[in-house]
Amino acid sequence: MRNRPLARLRRRVLALVGTAALAVAGAVALPGTAHAANVLSNPGFESGGLSPWSCTGNLGSVVSSPVHGGSRALAGAASSSDNARCSQSVAVQPNTTYSLSGWVRGSYVYLGVDGGSSTWTSSPSAYARLSLTFTTGASQTSATVYLHGWYGQGTYYADDIGLDGPGGGSDGQAPSAPGNLRSTGKTSTSVSLTWNASTDNVGVTGYDVFRGSTQVLSVSGTSATVGGLSPSTAYTFTVKARDAAGNVSAASGSVSVTTDAGGGGGTGFKQAAPYLYLGWGDPPSATSVMSATGVKWYTMAFVLSSGGCNPAWDGQRALTGGNDQSVINSIRAAGGDIVPSIGGWSGNKLGPNCSSAEALAGAYQKVIDAYGLKAIDVDIENTDEFENATVQDRILNALKIVKANNPGLRTILTFGTSTTGPTYWGNRLIEQAKALNADIDVFTIMPFDFGGGADMYGSTVNAAEGLKTKLKSTFGWDDATAYAHLGISGMNGLSDQQELTSPATWTQIRDWANSRHIARLAFWSVNRDRSCPGGGVTSNCSGISQSTWQFTSITAGFTG
């Protein structure tokens, strides 16, 4: 690796929340006849854009994680001065009762209609459904529905928004049913579908995909991929078309698909383990951070050579008997554990200094024995280890030896990446791990220091997907198994090359990691998990404005 708490709500907010709770007592079920389904356009944001939704302060965006259904959702980045209100106006009919619903995630997320009812919930870690009804006025022909977060409470997410009722205008003709629904592919957790376009007297605006009787997606085109499915399970799908007036077609013919069997090759290993470095950067109290954030694991940096093939903390401090051991003991006493990071970008490393794989395995064994470890991480970087074929193979063979000698030990390799996946040396490392039967549990990439890049979420996901693809092609794994052998180790705040990973971006990365069930999430470092806006890249703060231990708190929410 290259060398919490949210702001409290103001009293006025609490008062508003209390009165709102009394005002929105719950959803009222509508009669089951004489209304069309979902007159909203782009209700699941599957178009990839916001239109026709509009958001205040340019604070709305479409993201690929976390989602409730499909592959897209709305993210509203509420600030201290703007609640990131996103709205859409639609044609409605007078004197008509409508049902509004949606799935939301975040702290204090609101759903409502201008001039009518609203409702809210607080669900930071999972999607929750909001619903309400309203009746239009005697001459009302349009309605504006909205979502928003709350001031200072961070990004909220919304997906699969529905407005049930007849569309406005005089168009009463429904589109034709979609034809020839068929499956074009499947995995253990997803099914891809396509169908022939419907026709309409005015125009088709979208399609709703149903799994059984449950609507799971809304898309604008004639294909979709339904995710979140179980392995070796039969599912039946149908599709309906919608027009601009809210008229809905009859269902297409159904198609039944059985998902593939699960890979069964996952590691069963999940670890949220930010880096803690006792050698510099005003190291905090490990147990205080655990208490404040809920984090349980730390990646302890760095084990180097103290001369020859002898391991020591920073190449200077003995493995046992010093402050490092005291800190590790305190972490374990508090219910946590550590994984040592062996190597890093700089310093005198064991890989080049140990003369053989057997000697290097002996050095690793000293570290394992010192602490009775459950896992070890080799952070393989720079030209002396990563870009050195001989040392790469030595490290892989050494890890193979210690894995055989320590049943249950998990082995992790951490290395740099490009924005699209492993570099030449990363690809070689993976290929040699297969060729040498090293049985590596987790391949962890460090998606930063790309040499630029404003979209750190997109770059991180692209790099991870590139790694997944390489693992699949090398080991013959399916998606689920490849993700289960994959880790991400980011850099909070500003990277060495001034790339910005904000708390909101790290939350997106964490949620993506959870949705793909990867094995490991880490960042460099807890020492830097403190605010210093404009502070640049330093050892004891992130260079940005943030809450103390905010990235650690976010990481603690990684469950895989």
C-alpha positions in Angstrom: 0.0 0.0 0.0 1.3 3.4 -0.9 3.5 4.8 1.5 -17.8 8.8 12.7 -20.4 10.1 13.6 -22.8 12.0 11.4 -23.8 15.5 12.3 -26.6 15.6 14.8 -30.0 16.7 13.6 -31.1 20.1 14.6 -33.9 20.4 17.1 -36.2 21.8 14.4 -35.5 18.7 12.3 -36.5 16.4 15.1 -39.6 18.4 15.6 -40.4 18.1 11.9 -39.8 14.4 11.9 -42.1 13.9 14.9 -45.0 15.8 13.3 -44.4 14.2 9.9 -44.7 10.7 11.5 -48.2 11.6 12.8 -49.2 13.0 9.4 -48.3 10.1 7.2 -49.9 7.1 8.9 -49.4 4.6 6.2 -50.5 3.5 2.7 -54.1 3.1 1.8 -54.7 0.3 -0.7 -56.5 1.3 -3.9 -59.2 -0.7 -5.5 -57.7 -3.3 -7.8 -59.6 -2.3 -11.0 -59.9 0.6 -13.4 -56.4 2.0 -13.1 -53.3 1.7 -15.3 -49.9 0.9 -13.9 -47.2 3.5 -13.4 -47.6 6.7 -15.3 -44.1 7.8 -14.5 -41.4 7.8 -17.1 -37.9 6.3 -16.2 -39.2 5.0 -12.9 -36.3 2.7 -12.3 -33.7 5.1 -13.8 -32.7 2.2 -16.2 -32.2 4.7 -19.1 -28.9 5.6 -17.4 -30.0 9.3 -17.2 -32.2 11.4 -15.0 -34.7 12.7 -17.7 -37.5 13.4 -17.2 -36.6 13.7 -13.5 -35.0 17.0 -12.4 -33.0 17.5 -9.2 -32.2 20.7 -7.3 -28.6 21.9 -7.2 -27.5 19.4 -9.8 -27.3 17.0 -6.9 -29.0 14.0 -8.5 -27.2 11.3 -10.5 -27.9 7.8 -11.7 -25.7 5.1 -10.1 -25.2 1.4 -10.6 -25.0 0.6 -6.8 -26.8 0.2 -4.5 -29.9 -0.7 -6.5 -33.3 -2.2 -5.5 -34.1 -3.6 -8.9 -32.4 -3.7 -12.3 -29.0 -2.1 -12.8 -29.6 1.6 -12.0 -30.9 3.8 -9.2 -31.1 7.5 -8.2 -28.6 9.0 -5.9 -29.4 12.4 -4.3 -26.4 14.0 -2.6 -28.1 16.1 0.1 -25.9 18.8 1.5 -26.1 21.1 4.5 -28.0 23.7 2.3 -29.9 21.5 -0.2 -32.0 18.4 0.4 -31.4 17.2 -3.2 -35.1 17.2 -4.2 -35.7 15.2 -7.4 -39.1 15.5 -9.1 -41.2 14.6 -12.1 -44.5 16.1 -13.4 -47.0 13.9 -15.2 -50.5 14.3 -16.7 -53.3 13.0 -14.4 -57.1 12.9 -14.5 -59.3 15.0 -12.2 -61.1 13.6 -9.2 -59.0 10.4 -9.3 -57.2 8.5 -6.6 -53.5 7.7 -7.3 -51.1 5.5 -5.4 -47.5 6.6 -5.1 -44.7 4.2 -4.0 -41.0 3.7 -4.2 -38.0 2.0 -2.7 -35.5 4.3 -0.8 -32.3 4.0 1.2 -30.6 6.6 3.4 -31.1 8.8 6.4 -34.4 10.6 6.3 -35.7 10.0 2.8 -39.0 11.6 1.7 -41.5 10.7 -1.0 -44.5 12.9 -1.8 -46.6 14.9 -4.2 -46.7 18.7 -4.4 -49.8 20.0 -2.6 -50.6 16.6 -1.2 -49.3 13.9 1.1 -45.7 12.9 1.9 -44.1 10.2 3.8 -40.5 9.4 5.0 -38.3 6.8 6.5 -34.7 6.4 7.8 -33.1 3.2 6.4 -29.4 3.8 6.0 -28.2 0.3 5.3 -31.0 -1.3 3.2 -33.8 -0.3 0.8 -37.3 0.3 2.4 -40.6 0.8 0.7 -42.5 4.1 1.0 -46.1 4.4 -0.2 -49.0 6.9 0.0 -52.2 7.8 -1.8 -53.7 11.1 -3.0 -56.7 12.3 -4.8 -56.5 14.9 -7.6 -58.7 18.0 -7.5 -61.8 18.6 -9.5 -59.9 20.4 -12.3 -56.4 19.0 -11.8 -54.6 17.7 -14.9 -51.0 17.4 -13.7 -49.2 16.3 -10.6 -45.5 16.6 -9.5 -44.1 13.8 -7.4 -40.8 14.2 -5.6 -38.1 12.5 -3.5 -35.6 14.3 -1.3 -33.2 13.6 1.6 -32.5 15.8 4.5 -30.0 18.6 5.2 -26.6 17.4 6.2 -27.6 13.7 6.2 -25.6 12.6 3.1 -26.6 10.8 -0.1 -29.9 9.0 -0.3 -30.9 6.4 -3.0 -34.2 5.7 -4.7 -35.4 3.1 -7.2 -38.5 1.6 -8.8 -40.8 4.6 -8.2 -44.4 3.9 -9.1 -47.4 6.2 -9.6 -50.5 4.0 -10.1 -53.6 5.5 -11.8 -54.9 6.5 -15.2 -52.7 8.8 -17.3 -54.0 12.2 -18.4 -55.1 13.1 -21.8 -57.4 11.4 -24.3 -55.2 8.5 -25.2 -57.0 5.4 -24.0 -55.5 2.8 -26.3 -52.9 0.4 -24.7 -49.9 -0.8 -26.6 -49.8 -4.3 -28.1 -48.3 -7.0 -25.9 -44.5 -7.5 -26.4 -43.8 -10.5 -28.6 -41.4 -13.4 -28.5 -40.0 -13.0 -25.0 -36.9 -15.1 -24.7 -33.8 -15.6 -22.6 -30.4 -14.7 -24.1 -28.2 -15.8 -21.2 -28.1 -16.7 -17.6 -25.7 -17.1 -14.6 -26.2 -18.5 -11.2 -27.7 -15.2 -10.1 -29.1 -13.5 -13.2 -31.2 -14.0 -16.3 -30.9 -11.9 -19.5 -34.1 -11.3 -21.5 -35.1 -9.8 -24.8 -38.4 -9.3 -26.7 -39.9 -7.8 -29.8 -41.1 -4.2 -29.6 -44.7 -3.4 -29.0 -46.7 -1.0 -31.1 -48.9 1.9 -30.0 -51.1 4.6 -31.6 -49.0 7.3 -30.0 -45.8 5.6 -28.9 -44.3 3.1 -26.4 -42.3 4.8 -23.6 -41.2 1.8 -21.6 -41.5 -1.9 -20.5 -42.1 -3.4 -17.1 -40.5 -6.8 -16.4 -42.2 -9.2 -14.0 -40.8 -12.2 -12.2 -44.0 -14.1 -11.5 -46.5 -11.4 -10.4 -43.8 -9.1 -9.0 -42.5 -6.2 -11.1 -38.7 -6.3 -10.9 -37.6 -3.8 -13.6 -38.7 -0.9 -15.8 -36.6 -0.3 -18.9 -36.9 1.9 -22.0 -35.5 -0.7 -24.5 -36.4 -4.3 -25.5 -33.9 -6.1 -23.3 -33.1 -6.4 -19.6 -31.0 -8.5 -17.1 -32.8 -9.5 -13.9 -30.3 -10.0 -11.1 -30.4 -11.0 -7.4 -31.6 -14.5 -8.2 -30.8 -17.8 -6.5 -28.7 -20.6 -8.1 -30.4 -23.7 -9.5 -33.8 -22.0 -9.3 -36.7 -21.9 -11.9 -38.2 -18.4 -12.6 -41.0 -17.3 -14.9 -40.9 -13.9 -16.5 -43.4 -11.7 -18.5 -43.2 -8.2 -19.9 -45.7 -5.4 -20.3 -45.4 -2.3 -22.4 -46.4 1.3 -21.4 -47.3 4.4 -23.3 -47.0 8.1 -22.4 -50.6 8.2 -21.1 -50.0 5.4 -18.7 -51.8 2.7 -20.7 -50.4 -0.7 -20.1 -50.4 -3.6 -22.5 -51.4 -7.2 -21.8 -48.6 -9.4 -20.6 -46.3 -11.0 -23.1 -46.1 -14.7 -23.3 -44.1 -16.1 -20.4 -40.6 -17.7 -20.4 -39.3 -20.0 -17.7 -35.6 -20.1 -17.0 -33.6 -22.1 -14.4 -30.5 -20.3 -13.2 -27.1 -22.0 -13.3 -25.7 -23.9 -10.2 -23.6 -21.8 -7.9 -19.9 -22.0 -8.3 -19.3 -23.4 -4.9 -15.7 -22.1 -5.2 -16.1 -19.1 -2.9 -13.6 -18.6 -0.1 -16.2 -18.1 2.6 -13.8 -15.4 3.8 -15.1 -11.8 4.3 -12.9 -9.1 5.8 -13.4 -5.3 6.3 -9.9 -4.4 7.3 -8.6 -0.8 6.9 -4.9 -0.2 7.2 -3.5 0.9 10.5 0.2 1.9 10.6 1.9 2.2 13.9 5.1 3.5 12.4 4.0 7.1 11.6 1.0 9.3 11.0 -0.1 10.0 14.6 -1.5 6.4 15.0 -4.9 6.5 16.8 -6.0 4.2 19.6 -7.1 1.1 17.7 -9.7 0.1 20.3 -11.2 3.7 20.4 -11.7 3.6 16.7 -13.3 0.1 17.0 -15.7 1.5 19.6 -16.6 4.5 17.5 -17.1 2.7 14.2 -17.8 -0.9 14.7 -14.8 -2.1 12.7 -13.4 -5.4 13.8 -10.4 -6.1 11.6 -7.3 -4.1 10.8 -4.6 -4.6 8.2 -1.4 -3.9 10.1 1.4 -2.3 8.1 4.2 -3.3 7.4 6.3 -6.4 7.9 9.7 -5.9 6.2 13.2 -7.4 6.4 15.4 -6.4 9.4 18.3 -7.8 7.4 18.3 -10.9 5.3 15.3 -13.1 5.6 14.3 -11.9 9.1 10.8 -10.3 9.5 10.2 -7.2 11.7 7.7 -4.4 11.9 9.0 -1.7 9.5 12.2 -3.8 9.4 13.1 -2.4 12.9 10.6 -3.4 15.6 10.6 -7.0 16.9 7.5 -9.0 16.1 6.8 -9.7 19.8 7.3 -7.9 23.1 6.8 -4.3 21.9 4.1 -1.8 21.2 2.9 -3.7 18.0 2.1 -6.8 20.0 0.4 -4.7 22.7 -1.9 -3.1 20.2 -2.7 -6.4 18.6 -3.5 -7.8 22.0 -5.8 -4.9 22.7 -7.6 -5.3 19.4 -8.2 -9.0 20.1 -9.3 -8.3 23.7 -11.9 -5.9 22.2 -13.3 -8.7 19.9 -11.3 -7.9 16.8 -8.3 -9.3 14.9 -5.6 -8.3 12.5 -4.0 -9.4 9.2 -0.4 -8.3 8.7 0.6 -6.5 5.5 3.9 -8.0 4.4 5.7 -5.8 1.9 4.4 -2.5 0.5 5.7 0.1 -1.9 9.0 0.9 -0.2 11.5 -0.4 2.3 13.7 -3.6 2.5 11.3 -6.4 1.7 11.4 -10.1 2.5 10.6 -11.3 -1.1 13.9 -10.2 -2.7 16.0 -10.9 0.5 14.9 -14.5 1.1 16.9 -16.8 -1.2 14.2 -19.3 -1.9 10.5 -20.0 -1.6 11.3 -22.3 1.4 13.2 -19.6 3.2 10.5 -17.0 2.5 7.9 -19.4 3.8 9.9 -19.7 6.9 9.9 -15.9 7.3 6.1 -15.8 6.8 5.8 -18.7 9.4 7.5 -16.6 12.0 4.9 -13.9 11.6 2.1 -16.5 11.6 3.5 -18.1 14.8 4.0 -14.8 16.6 0.2 -14.1 16.5 -1.6 -17.3 15.6 -2.9 -15.7 12.5 -6.0 -16.5 10.5 -4.8 -14.7 7.4 -1.7 -13.0 5.9 -1.6 -10.4 3.2 1.4 -9.9 0.9 1.4 -6.4 -0.5 3.4 -7.0 -3.7 4.5 -3.7 -5.3 7.3 -1.9 -7.2 10.0 -3.3 -9.4 11.7 -5.3 -6.6 8.7 -7.6 -6.1 5.7 -7.0 -8.4 7.6 -6.3 -11.6 10.1 -9.2 -11.0 9.1 -12.6 -12.3 11.6 -14.5 -10.0 10.3 -12.8 -6.9 6.7 -13.1 -7.9 7.1 -16.9 -8.2 9.0 -17.1 -5.0 6.2 -15.3 -3.1 3.5 -17.6 -4.7 5.4 -20.7 -3.9 6.0 -19.5 -0.3 2.3 -18.8 0.2 1.6 -22.3 -1.2 3.9 -23.8 1.5 2.5 -21.9 4.4 -1.0 -22.6 3.3 -0.2 -26.3 3.3 1.4 -26.1 6.7 -1.3 -24.0 8.4 -4.8 -25.5 7.7 -7.4 -22.8 7.5 -5.0 -20.0 6.9 -6.2 -17.5 4.3 -3.7 -15.9 1.9 -4.2 -12.5 0.3 -2.2 -10.8 -2.5 -2.5 -7.0 -2.8 -1.3 -5.2 -5.9 -1.8 -2.2 -8.2 -4.1 -2.0 -11.1 -5.1 0.0 -14.2 -8.6 1.5 -14.5 -9.6 -1.5 -16.7 -8.2 -4.3 -14.6 -4.8 -6.0 -14.0 -1.7 -4.7 -15.8 0.8 -7.0 -17.5 2.4 -7.9 -14.2 -1.0 -8.3 -12.5 -2.1 -10.7 -15.2 1.2 -12.6 -14.9 0.7 -12.9 -11.1 -2.7 -14.4 -11.5 -1.7 -16.7 -14.2 1.3 -18.0 -12.2 -0.9 -18.4 -9.1 -2.9 -20.8 -11.2 0.1 -22.5 -12.8 1.8 -23.1 -9.5 -1.4 -24.2 -7.7 -0.7 -21.5 -5.0 -4.4 -21.6 -3.9 -4.6 -17.8 -3.2 -7.8 -17.0 -1.4 -8.1 -13.3 -2.3 -6.6 -11.1 -5.0 -6.9 -7.5 -3.8 -6.4 -4.5 -6.1 -5.4 -1.0 -5.1 -7.6 1.2 -7.4 -5.9 4.6 -7.1 -2.8 6.4 -8.3 -4.1 5.8 -11.8 -2.4 9.0 -13.0 -5.6 11.0 -12.9 -9.3 10.3 -13.1 -12.2 12.2 -11.7 -14.6 9.3 -11.4 -13.1 7.2 -8.7 -16.2 5.1 -8.3 -16.4 4.3 -12.0 -12.7 3.6 -12.2 -12.8 1.3 -9.1 -15.7 -0.7 -10.4 -14.2 -0.9 -13.9 -10.9 -2.1 -12.4 -12.6 -4.7 -10.2 -14.7 -6.0 -13.1 -11.5 -6.3 -15.1 -10.0 -8.4 -12.3 -13.2 -10.5 -12.1 -13.0 -11.2 -15.8 -9.3 -12.2 -15.5 -10.0 -14.5 -12.6 -12.9 -16.2 -14.5 -10.8 -16.8 -17.6 -7.8 -18.0 -15.7 -9.4 -20.3 -13.2 -12.6 -21.2 -15.0 -14.8 -19.7 -12.3 -18.3 -18.2 -12.7 -19.1 -14.6 -11.7 -20.0 -15.4 -8.1 -16.9 -17.4 -7.4 -14.6 -14.8 -9.0 -16.1 -12.0 -6.9 -15.7 -14.2 -3.8 -11.9 -14.2 -4.5 -11.7 -10.5 -5.1 -10.7 -7.6 -2.8 -10.5 -3.8 -3.1 -8.1 -1.6 -1.1 -8.7 2.1 -1.8 -7.2 5.4 -0.6 -9.5 7.7 1.4 -9.7 11.4 0.5 -6.9 12.5 -1.7 -4.5 10.0 -3.3 -0.9 10.6 -4.0 -2.0 11.9 -7.4 -4.8 14.1 -6.0 -7.6 11.7 -7.0 -10.5 12.3 -4.8 -12.4 9.5 -3.0 -15.1 11.2 -0.9 -17.1 9.6 1.9 -20.0 9.4 -0.6 -17.9 7.8 -3.2 -16.5 5.3 -0.7 -20.0 4.5 0.4 -20.9 3.7 -3.3 -17.8 1.5 -3.6 -18.7 -0.3 -0.3 -22.3 -0.9 -1.4 -21.1 -2.2 -4.8 -18.7 -4.5 -3.0 -21.6 -5.8 -0.8 -23.8 -6.3 -3.9 -21.2 -8.4 -5.6 -20.3 -10.3 -2.4 -16.6 -9.7 -2.8 -14.1 -11.0 -0.1 -12.3 -8.0 1.2 -12.5 -4.2 1.6 -9.7 -2.0 2.9 -8.3 1.5 2.5 -5.1 3.4 3.3 -5.4 4.4 6.1 -7.1 4.8 9.5 -4.3 7.2 10.3 -5.5 9.4 7.5 -9.2 9.1 8.4 -9.4 12.6 9.8 -10.4 15.9 8.4 -8.0 18.5 7.0 -9.7 20.3 4.0 -7.0 21.7 1.8 -4.4 19.7 3.7 -3.0 17.8 0.8 -1.7 14.3 0.9 -0.4 13.8 4.4 0.2 11.0 6.9 -2.5 11.8 9.5 -5.5 13.2 7.6 -7.3 12.8 4.3 -6.9 16.2 2.8 -10.6 16.8 2.6 -13.5 17.8 4.9 -15.0 14.7 6.6 -16.0 13.4 10.0 -13.4 11.7 12.1 -13.2 8.0 11.3 -15.9 8.4 8.6 -14.2 6.1 6.1 -13.7 3.5 8.8 -17.4 3.6 9.7 -18.3 3.1 6.1 -15.9 0.2 5.7 -17.3 -1.4 8.9 -20.6 -1.7 6.9 -18.9 -4.1 4.5 -20.4 -7.6 5.0 -19.6 -9.2 1.6 
